[in-house]
Amino acid sequence: MTAGRPGHAAGPEGPDAHGAYGTDGAFVAAVDGLADPLNDPLPGGHTSPWFRSENIPAADPAVPHAVQSAAPSSYEAGYAPRQTPPQGPQQPQGAPNEWYDPAGYQRDWYGPQEPSARMVAPDQVAPVAPVPPAEESTPAPGAFPDAAGLHAEPRTEVLARIPAEPEPEAEPGPTSSTTPVPAPGGRAERRRAAKGRGRRRPGASPEQKAAPAAAPMSRVEARRAARAAKDSPAVIASRAVGEVFITLGVLMLLFVTYQLWWTNIRADQIAGKETNRIQDEWANGDRRPGVFAPGEGFAIMHIPQLDVVAPIAEGIDKEKVLDRGMIGHYGEGRLKTAMPSDKQGNFSVAGHRNTHGEPFRYINKLKPGDPIVVETRDAYYTYEMASILPQTSPSNISVIEPIPVGSGFTKPGRYLTLTTCTPEFTSTYRLIVWGKMVDERPRSEGKPDALVG
């Protein structure tokens, strides 16, 4: 604070109406004595909180006052570059060259501290090699010194005189760049912490750290946990039932694939081989028409409208004839019917409508007048479709009599009867188609018009 204004007590009624500032040079001198709060303290004004007046050496009475005034002040010496003070009458031997007190700085900045083995007393600090002073421009008389010149002492020398504090260990845990954590320690540590904010600290992340070990369980708790981990009987039963249903579903899918796809392929192969065998025998003349053994092929049926060419074998046995893709002739016991070469009678045959070659699958689409040709070793017998019975009982054998019941024929003749199962993929009923012979053509005359066209 500045001193009181001179002449203030006299008041305006004094001898000088303007007070003591009215004298020549008094106002200028008062301004020069003020302290600028915006700049560093002026020489002689020790406003630093770490100023210790006891560190300033006392004036030597033996040294003249002019010599002492010529020596640099404690302010200038404290902020000047560190130099080895000359020993002479201006400064006593062993006196400090500055008013700066490191111990007081540390105490005032960090507060009272416990004595530590790592802290070193100021008198035990190793001497620092002198640094040659930098060339500085001498300020003009009466000018304020530059702020940079007031702190010309190297920072490394100041930090060297301050005992180093232990580096704080980083505590584990997630760090956040948005909530700064004050770093303990000195100014250097705080600066490094401020520079490191926002960066990822070294160390394992919380996800990488191992989870804390669970508390050991008692024997009873372990048994309960083991029982809880086991599947209940209901779960085991439901799982078994599910596996059974899945297995059955797979087996049914395989069976359907076998019935609808593989049996047709296999039956077509067998029927094709049998057709070739029959044609080879006819070509070689190895056999004459007569009585045939069950399962033996003896003729070939052509249905041009359905694109069917299938061998005809003796008998209606399922495994030996029908399942092999062939058409079976009713020629045994009560079901014995006529042959195509007979002068009168009903040539009756049967075949699968679905699976195993399914030669009669679409006979329900035949229309009256559609040709059906039976090829034998000696001739071609051509029949025309006459009528159809969509559904009848499997036990109705009257449909294959010499004069079939329900066909519309009323007198003996040369007829053809085709029988198969209906509806499709079942054997509940029988579907009947009848035909009447309209042409008999020897093989020597060539194929009939129904096969040529």
Wavefront OBJ file of the C-alpha trace (Angstrom):
o trace
v 0.000 0.000 0.000
v 1.154 3.525 -0.661
v 1.784 6.071 2.041
v -0.809 8.598 2.972
v -1.148 11.628 0.813
v 1.215 14.347 2.075
v -0.524 17.366 3.414
v -3.849 15.587 3.727
v -4.141 16.431 7.390
v -3.685 20.164 6.709
v -6.783 20.270 4.542
v -7.633 22.854 1.953
v -7.400 25.619 4.490
v -3.636 25.177 4.894
v -1.006 27.408 3.568
v -0.958 25.424 0.283
v -4.417 24.921 -1.160
v -3.203 21.942 -3.231
v -1.486 20.167 -0.325
v 2.045 18.810 -0.408
v 1.623 17.745 -4.078
v 1.752 21.302 -5.096
v 5.482 21.488 -4.551
v 7.770 20.977 -7.468
v 8.578 17.293 -8.131
v 6.556 15.972 -5.200
v 3.867 14.368 -7.384
v 6.383 12.635 -9.609
v 8.249 11.269 -6.591
v 4.993 9.916 -5.112
v 4.105 8.140 -8.348
v 7.532 6.583 -8.542
v 7.000 5.164 -5.071
v 3.791 3.369 -6.002
v 3.730 -0.412 -6.692
v 2.281 -1.475 -10.026
v -0.139 -4.329 -9.290
v -0.062 -5.490 -12.926
v 3.682 -6.044 -13.109
v 6.310 -7.749 -11.019
v 7.342 -5.884 -7.871
v 9.725 -3.049 -8.347
v 13.237 -3.212 -7.036
v 13.184 -3.011 -3.300
v 9.552 -4.145 -2.953
v 9.687 -7.678 -1.643
v 6.141 -8.838 -2.286
v 7.036 -12.496 -2.955
v 5.447 -14.906 -0.456
v 8.733 -16.742 -0.196
v 10.823 -13.716 0.714
v 12.857 -14.227 3.842
v 14.393 -11.120 5.247
v 16.677 -13.165 7.462
v 18.471 -14.429 4.360
v 19.581 -10.916 3.406
v 23.026 -10.298 4.821
v 23.325 -7.408 7.237
v 25.216 -4.299 6.226
v 28.843 -4.268 7.198
v 29.635 -1.125 9.202
v 33.201 -1.322 8.016
v 32.153 -0.879 4.391
v 31.395 2.661 3.358
v 27.805 3.432 2.464
v 28.710 4.397 -1.075
v 30.215 0.969 -1.707
v 27.172 -0.802 -0.308
v 24.830 1.242 -2.471
v 26.899 0.390 -5.511
v 26.487 -3.359 -4.876
v 23.494 -5.069 -6.467
v 20.387 -5.284 -4.315
v 19.007 -8.540 -3.024
v 16.206 -8.275 -5.566
v 18.558 -8.004 -8.500
v 20.851 -10.671 -7.107
v 17.967 -13.091 -6.458
v 16.692 -12.941 -10.072
v 20.052 -12.628 -11.778
v 21.717 -15.683 -13.275
v 23.416 -17.864 -10.733
v 27.034 -16.884 -10.360
v 29.650 -17.563 -7.856
v 29.730 -14.454 -5.725
v 33.094 -12.803 -5.421
v 34.547 -12.764 -1.990
v 35.304 -9.244 -0.977
v 34.352 -6.498 1.302
v 30.970 -6.089 -0.482
v 29.693 -9.507 0.739
v 30.692 -11.555 3.739
v 32.300 -14.959 3.236
v 29.697 -17.734 2.936
v 26.663 -15.411 2.756
v 23.875 -16.425 0.339
v 23.669 -14.688 -2.983
v 19.872 -14.444 -3.011
v 16.897 -13.928 -0.801
v 15.102 -17.019 -2.171
v 14.476 -19.664 0.506
v 13.895 -23.170 -0.991
v 12.707 -24.656 2.286
v 10.232 -21.838 2.774
v 9.024 -22.193 -0.813
v 8.332 -25.889 -0.314
v 6.625 -25.329 3.030
v 4.461 -22.471 1.779
v 3.506 -24.281 -1.456
v 2.889 -27.823 -0.222
v 2.173 -27.144 3.457
v 3.849 -28.769 6.438
v 5.278 -32.164 5.533
v 6.516 -35.072 7.523
v 10.205 -35.643 7.458
v 11.009 -38.273 4.851
v 14.071 -40.188 4.070
v 13.858 -39.066 0.466
v 13.751 -35.352 1.316
v 17.097 -33.638 1.365
v 17.947 -30.575 3.345
v 18.869 -27.466 1.370
v 22.406 -27.453 2.743
v 22.899 -31.063 1.485
v 21.976 -30.316 -2.128
v 24.879 -30.941 -4.465
v 26.291 -27.729 -5.863
v 25.251 -26.944 -9.386
v 27.831 -26.031 -11.945
v 27.743 -22.323 -12.751
v 25.938 -21.425 -15.931
v 27.429 -18.592 -17.950
v 25.107 -15.621 -17.829
v 23.197 -14.759 -20.922
v 23.848 -11.454 -22.517
v 21.124 -9.108 -21.481
v 20.456 -5.599 -22.479
v 20.874 -3.167 -19.624
v 17.708 -1.183 -19.134
v 17.858 2.484 -19.400
v 18.050 4.412 -16.174
v 14.627 5.060 -14.733
v 12.950 2.325 -16.908
v 11.223 -0.684 -15.471
v 13.097 -3.938 -15.883
v 11.695 -6.474 -18.357
v 9.601 -9.264 -16.868
v 11.776 -11.782 -18.633
v 14.823 -10.305 -16.991
v 13.326 -10.691 -13.539
v 13.203 -14.465 -13.972
v 16.490 -14.975 -15.708
v 17.563 -17.630 -13.271
v 17.471 -21.022 -15.032
v 14.552 -23.241 -14.059
v 16.738 -26.300 -13.831
v 18.780 -24.687 -11.067
v 15.667 -23.808 -9.084
v 14.228 -27.297 -9.444
v 17.575 -28.806 -8.493
v 17.468 -27.031 -5.157
v 13.946 -28.363 -4.449
v 13.966 -31.888 -3.073
v 12.178 -34.270 -5.436
v 9.065 -35.961 -4.207
v 8.187 -39.577 -4.842
v 6.298 -40.275 -8.051
v 2.686 -41.222 -7.178
v 1.664 -44.646 -8.383
v -1.238 -44.808 -10.812
v -4.309 -46.246 -9.172
v -6.075 -49.002 -11.149
v -9.439 -48.254 -12.570
v -11.032 -46.549 -15.541
v -9.976 -43.019 -16.270
v -12.130 -40.354 -17.792
v -10.916 -37.450 -19.810
v -13.926 -35.355 -18.850
v -13.333 -35.405 -15.058
v -9.756 -34.296 -14.357
v -8.167 -35.716 -11.251
v -5.728 -33.446 -9.440
v -2.272 -34.944 -9.566
v -0.408 -35.019 -6.263
v 3.169 -33.872 -6.136
v 5.069 -30.852 -7.274
v 4.667 -28.466 -10.133
v 6.456 -30.744 -12.567
v 4.163 -33.635 -11.697
v 1.073 -31.480 -12.122
v 2.279 -30.284 -15.511
v 2.923 -33.827 -16.694
v -0.510 -34.847 -15.429
v -2.121 -31.920 -17.259
v -0.346 -32.900 -20.493
v -1.397 -36.525 -20.055
v -5.096 -35.796 -19.614
v -7.172 -37.242 -22.387
v -4.559 -39.875 -23.134
v -4.901 -43.511 -22.351
v -2.872 -44.423 -19.337
v -0.702 -47.507 -19.618
v -1.937 -50.610 -17.923
v -4.620 -53.187 -18.332
v -8.143 -52.067 -19.019
v -10.994 -53.149 -16.714
v -12.132 -55.723 -19.290
v -8.643 -57.228 -19.436
v -8.333 -57.568 -15.693
v -9.279 -60.908 -14.272
v -12.573 -61.075 -12.485
v -12.289 -61.374 -8.732
v -12.295 -64.922 -7.521
v -15.622 -66.081 -6.182
v -15.901 -66.923 -2.553
v -15.537 -70.656 -1.908
v -18.821 -72.488 -1.454
v -19.598 -74.853 1.334
v -20.193 -78.522 0.691
v -23.967 -78.152 0.954
v -23.980 -75.229 -1.461
v -21.796 -77.158 -3.889
v -24.247 -80.089 -3.827
v -27.190 -77.795 -4.396
v -25.412 -76.148 -7.327
v -24.595 -79.552 -8.818
v -28.237 -80.676 -8.518
v -29.451 -77.417 -10.045
v -27.064 -77.872 -12.988
v -28.503 -81.306 -13.798
v -31.486 -81.598 -16.129
v -34.788 -82.565 -14.600
v -36.549 -85.805 -15.668
v -39.162 -83.785 -17.539
v -36.485 -82.040 -19.568
v -34.787 -85.351 -20.351
v -38.103 -86.942 -21.369
v -39.097 -84.030 -23.583
v -35.683 -84.101 -25.192
v -35.991 -87.839 -25.872
v -39.474 -87.433 -27.347
v -38.242 -84.607 -29.547
v -35.364 -86.726 -30.816
v -37.770 -89.591 -31.574
v -40.084 -87.315 -33.538
v -37.175 -85.847 -35.458
v -35.923 -89.334 -36.292
v -39.383 -90.448 -37.407
v -39.759 -87.340 -39.528
v -36.444 -87.996 -41.251
v -37.373 -91.631 -41.846
v -40.769 -90.674 -43.300
v -39.146 -88.152 -45.583
v -36.708 -90.791 -46.789
v -39.531 -93.284 -47.311
v -41.619 -90.811 -49.324
v -38.584 -89.985 -51.429
v -38.010 -93.685 -52.002
v -41.619 -94.368 -52.956
v -42.238 -91.402 -55.225
v -38.862 -91.089 -56.870
v -36.553 -94.034 -56.480
v -39.139 -96.795 -57.135
v -40.069 -95.185 -60.436
v -36.457 -94.982 -61.515
v -35.780 -98.571 -60.549
v -39.009 -99.907 -62.129
v -38.354 -98.075 -65.386
v -34.920 -99.653 -65.572
v -36.303 -103.176 -65.008
v -39.210 -102.689 -67.410
v -36.898 -101.335 -70.084
v -34.603 -104.335 -69.792
v -37.589 -106.711 -70.000
v -38.893 -104.973 -73.100
v -35.516 -105.293 -74.803
v -35.325 -108.971 -73.860
v -38.749 -109.679 -75.328
v -37.917 -107.891 -78.578
v -34.612 -109.770 -78.857
v -36.412 -113.128 -78.487
v -38.881 -112.164 -81.174
v -36.101 -111.154 -83.473
v -34.198 -114.404 -82.930
v -37.314 -116.631 -83.154
v -36.309 -118.533 -80.011
v -39.859 -118.975 -78.712
v -43.348 -119.474 -80.056
v -46.576 -118.200 -78.496
v -48.032 -120.547 -75.895
v -48.395 -120.833 -72.150
v -46.146 -118.496 -70.154
v -44.761 -118.899 -66.655
v -45.792 -116.430 -63.914
v -43.732 -113.291 -64.193
v -42.620 -114.035 -67.738
v -43.061 -111.243 -70.266
v -44.777 -112.101 -73.532
v -46.196 -108.865 -75.031
v -45.762 -105.057 -75.119
v -48.548 -102.487 -74.602
v -48.520 -99.102 -76.358
v -50.758 -96.184 -75.309
v -49.774 -93.375 -77.684
v -51.969 -90.731 -76.032
v -50.175 -91.259 -72.683
v -46.748 -92.056 -74.175
v -46.720 -95.408 -72.415
v -44.632 -98.405 -73.572
v -44.574 -101.195 -70.978
v -44.046 -104.981 -71.078
v -46.915 -107.378 -70.265
v -46.075 -110.327 -68.016
v -48.082 -113.327 -66.926
v -49.802 -112.933 -63.544
v -50.576 -109.994 -61.263
v -48.070 -110.768 -58.545
v -47.055 -107.526 -56.827
v -43.387 -108.255 -56.271
v -42.629 -110.260 -59.421
v -44.684 -108.234 -61.887
v -46.389 -105.021 -60.775
v -43.589 -103.580 -58.580
v -41.124 -104.174 -61.417
v -42.929 -101.659 -63.626
v -44.674 -104.271 -65.793
v -48.355 -104.794 -66.618
v -49.855 -108.059 -65.260
v -52.252 -110.340 -67.131
v -55.110 -111.984 -65.239
v -54.294 -115.574 -66.210
v -54.579 -117.686 -63.057
v -57.475 -119.443 -61.305
v -60.834 -117.703 -61.194
v -59.263 -114.572 -62.639
v -58.060 -116.269 -65.793
v -58.920 -114.225 -68.906
v -58.448 -114.581 -72.643
v -55.325 -113.810 -74.669
v -55.276 -111.210 -77.491
v -54.953 -113.938 -80.080
v -58.211 -115.654 -78.955
v -61.156 -115.269 -81.320
v -63.384 -114.038 -78.473
v -62.948 -113.117 -74.836
v -61.814 -110.294 -72.532
v -58.077 -109.642 -72.351
v -57.791 -108.097 -68.816
v -54.636 -106.597 -67.303
v -53.601 -104.564 -64.165
v -50.934 -101.987 -63.431
v -49.798 -99.429 -60.792
v -51.254 -95.970 -60.929
v -48.614 -94.466 -58.624
v -45.015 -95.448 -57.869
v -43.094 -98.423 -59.283
v -43.170 -97.136 -62.831
v -46.890 -96.126 -62.605
v -47.804 -97.179 -66.211
v -51.577 -96.641 -65.635
v -51.369 -93.320 -63.802
v -53.259 -91.293 -66.417
v -55.632 -93.869 -67.960
v -58.530 -91.864 -66.504
v -57.703 -89.211 -69.130
v -58.385 -91.560 -72.069
v -61.344 -90.704 -74.256
v -63.546 -92.980 -76.365
v -61.782 -93.827 -79.618
v -58.195 -93.433 -78.269
v -56.089 -96.373 -79.554
v -54.452 -98.969 -77.295
v -52.079 -101.389 -79.095
v -50.927 -104.787 -77.801
v -47.809 -106.023 -79.606
v -47.032 -109.768 -79.649
v -44.516 -111.988 -81.430
v -46.791 -112.472 -84.449
v -49.144 -109.478 -84.689
v -50.315 -106.034 -83.531
v -53.756 -105.919 -81.866
v -55.380 -102.481 -81.849
v -58.203 -101.594 -79.407
v -60.231 -98.426 -79.141
v -61.218 -97.035 -75.744
v -64.996 -97.575 -75.290
v -66.006 -96.697 -71.705
v -64.727 -96.032 -68.181
v -65.841 -96.894 -64.652
v -64.336 -94.279 -62.332
v -64.719 -96.262 -59.119
v -65.656 -99.748 -58.006
v -64.890 -102.177 -55.229
v -61.701 -104.264 -55.433
v -63.834 -107.393 -55.016
v -65.929 -106.666 -58.126
v -64.535 -109.269 -60.519
v -67.455 -108.969 -62.904
v -65.592 -106.214 -64.719
v -63.175 -108.798 -66.185
v -65.772 -111.342 -67.323
v -65.937 -112.303 -71.029
v -68.800 -109.850 -71.377
v -67.772 -107.252 -68.717
v -70.553 -105.892 -66.550
v -70.920 -102.147 -66.744
v -68.906 -101.798 -69.949
v -71.911 -101.416 -72.235
v -71.064 -104.578 -74.208
v -74.005 -106.901 -74.643
v -72.653 -109.794 -76.708
v -69.436 -111.766 -76.905
v -66.506 -110.152 -78.626
v -62.788 -109.343 -78.362
v -62.491 -106.885 -75.508
v -59.749 -105.213 -73.415
v -59.996 -104.305 -69.704
v -57.482 -102.072 -67.832
v -57.675 -101.993 -64.002
v -55.791 -99.837 -61.477
v -56.140 -98.333 -57.992
v -57.983 -95.121 -57.177
v -57.792 -92.484 -55.739
v -54.156 -91.785 -56.375
v -51.656 -93.007 -53.774
v -54.316 -95.308 -52.288
v -55.767 -98.747 -53.021
v -59.258 -98.207 -51.637
v -61.107 -98.594 -54.975
v -60.509 -99.657 -58.550
v -60.626 -97.636 -61.755
v -61.772 -99.583 -64.878
v -61.254 -98.719 -68.564
v -62.692 -100.882 -71.375
v -61.750 -101.157 -75.027
v -62.863 -103.099 -78.114
v -60.574 -104.639 -80.735
v -60.777 -102.863 -84.059
v -57.705 -104.195 -85.910
v -55.394 -107.228 -85.986
v -52.245 -106.713 -88.050
v -49.485 -109.283 -88.609
v -45.961 -108.082 -87.848
v -44.972 -108.855 -91.416
v -47.259 -106.047 -92.592
v -45.604 -103.513 -90.398
v -46.809 -101.342 -87.553
v -50.415 -100.148 -87.376
v -51.355 -96.559 -88.106
v -51.700 -95.770 -84.368
v -47.984 -96.405 -83.856
v -46.771 -94.927 -87.130
v -48.527 -91.596 -86.778
l 1 2 3 4 5 6 7 8 9 10 11 12 13 14 15 16 17 18 19 20 21 22 23 24 25 26 27 28 29 30 31 32 33 34 35 36 37 38 39 40 41 42 43 44 45 46 47 48 49 50 51 52 53 54 55 56 57 58 59 60 61 62 63 64 65 66 67 68 69 70 71 72 73 74 75 76 77 78 79 80 81 82 83 84 85 86 87 88 89 90 91 92 93 94 95 96 97 98 99 100 101 102 103 104 105 106 107 108 109 110 111 112 113 114 115 116 117 118 119 120 121 122 123 124 125 126 127 128 129 130 131 132 133 134 135 136 137 138 139 140 141 142 143 144 145 146 147 148 149 150 151 152 153 154 155 156 157 158 159 160 161 162 163 164 165 166 167 168 169 170 171 172 173 174 175 176 177 178 179 180 181 182 183 184 185 186 187 188 189 190 191 192 193 194 195 196 197 198 199 200 201 202 203 204 205 206 207 208 209 210 211 212 213 214 215 216 217 218 219 220 221 222 223 224 225 226 227 228 229 230 231 232 233 234 235 236 237 238 239 240 241 242 243 244 245 246 247 248 249 250 251 252 253 254 255 256 257 258 259 260 261 262 263 264 265 266 267 268 269 270 271 272 273 274 275 276 277 278 279 280 281 282 283 284 285 286 287 288 289 290 291 292 293 294 295 296 297 298 299 300 301 302 303 304 305 306 307 308 309 310 311 312 313 314 315 316 317 318 319 320 321 322 323 324 325 326 327 328 329 330 331 332 333 334 335 336 337 338 339 340 341 342 343 344 345 346 347 348 349 350 351 352 353 354 355 356 357 358 359 360 361 362 363 364 365 366 367 368 369 370 371 372 373 374 375 376 377 378 379 380 381 382 383 384 385 386 387 388 389 390 391 392 393 394 395 396 397 398 399 400 401 402 403 404 405 406 407 408 409 410 411 412 413 414 415 416 417 418 419 420 421 422 423 424 425 426 427 428 429 430 431 432 433 434 435 436 437 438 439 440 441 442 443 444 445 446 447 448 449 450 451 452 453
